[in-house]
Amino acid sequence: MHWHRPYLFIVFLTASVSSPILCAQTEPPVYKKRYVMGTVFEVVVYGLPTDRASAAIDKALDEAVRLDHVMSNYKDDSDLSRMNRTAYFQTTEIPLDLYRVIQESLPYSRLSNGRFDISVGPLVDLWKAAIRGGPMPTAEEEARARDCVGYQKIELIPPNRIEFHSNCMRLDLGSIGKGYAVDRMAEILRAQGVRSAYINAGGSTMYGIGTPPGRKGWAVHLRDPSSSLNPEVMLMDNSVSTSEQTAGSALGGESPGHIVLPTSGKPLKTKYVVNVVARSATESDALSTTLLLVGPGNGAVMIKGRKDVAAMWISKDGETTVADNGVQIFWENRAGVQTDGNSAATKIPGSPNQK
């Protein structure tokens, strides 16, 4: 769980964002990007005069930069880093944004019985050296780090204080912070009068405001390791995120991945990529990691109780599970999908295209 996830959606905004929508419109689109949170944030805005759109995008990107200084675990002077050094067994005042994103993370920990856990920082730090090609942690090192982890040891005291009931806890917001930043960016764009915009946070979390000119939504092609399904979602005032386990080391092979399972203390082993659509970017970001950690069986059950959410797990060999509740994901061979009547679906290959 960290800022930069080394995978991308393939995104099409009907045409590319650098040469957007080929249709009649009164104002040209404005596109800007900036490197922040270890990746590239892109924003395209339609429907405003160029100077107003440009200023609105700058304000939104400035917000991402500000939140990086709040939530980064790579910057020693970030608010998160300072909190991680001082909140042991004493209440510590923190910025309201940091309080809110921690607060919003806790329901996903409860939902997943601790598999999603922002207190996984000590385990992530332990595996960093191994990810870079160093020796694997010993069982004793894993056990010590695992003792530091546990979302139940986080106490939030309204309106903006926190206390760790552990002497070695460190929070890592990489599984939810980027989505939170995207939601704040969308709020700023709307406050500046933007009614049609698209935010792409490093290819792993995207948000669509309104619709592009002459279209029903922002067409986003989802991550598909099988290269056989061509999954797509149409965003309109909602978000999509992707999660997958990838090795952080150039060594490949048995090199561990970047997502650590708190309950075992080891990097997650899974064959799936999961794409998740939700009403907010915070939800899609956190839920994509949660559903990757719990797997398609338990994950499909979780989706049933969440409104306007859809998830699609895809393996490299094309094994697919889909769960949706009020949102639809489209893909090739949709007619060859078998459902159990409760929003879950498993792909059967070889059926005609019903996209």
Secondary structure, 3 states (H helix, E strand, C coil): CCCCCCCCCEECCCCCCCCCCCCCCCCCCEEEEEEECCEEEEEEECCCCHHHHHHHHHHHHHHHHHHHHHHCCCCCCCHHHHHHHHCECCCEECCHHHHHHHHHHHHHHHHCCCCCCHHHHHHHHHHHHHHCCCCCCCHHHHHHHHHCCCHHHEEEECCCEEEECCCCCCCCCCCCHHHHHHHHHHHHHHHCCCCCEEEEECCCEEEEECCCCCCCCEEEECCCCCCCCCCEEEECCEEEEEEECCECCCCCCCCCECCEECCCCEECCCCEEEEEEECCHHHHHHHHHHHHHHHHHHHHHHHHCCCCEEEEEEECCCCEEEEEECCCCECCCHHHEEECCCCEEEECCCCCCCC
